[in-house]
């Protein structure tokens, strides 16, 4: 329960500092989350990195994109998040069938997964995005 209270406190402080800039902050944090997911993803052919997608309605779509650098997936995410408005839900997804095994240590390149580590870093992304508003 204490972690939940701490999250609520931080979120309330974020809202206060970010008034008028909520969409900017939400987009920035979402892009930071997606960038983290992509860059923490193991690379063989680049297909896994290339399949990270922003979706507003969950569909099981996959892509044949080979993106070893992650640049194409991040660029597509940036474009996809431009339309994100407060109150909407955007999903950061990878529907390849081996996504779950990779998340749970199937690759020596990402033994701790990508999603769990990125979620643990969420507070850093939020703090950085809100801090940038002060400048």
Secondary structure, 3 states (H helix, E strand, C coil): CHHHHHHHHHHHHHHHHHCCCHHHHHHHHHHHHHHHHHHHCCCCCCHHHHCCEEECCCCCCCCCCCCCCCHHHHHHHHHHHCCCCCCCCCEEECCCCCHHHHHCCCCHHHCCCCHHHHHHCHHHHHHHHHHHHCC
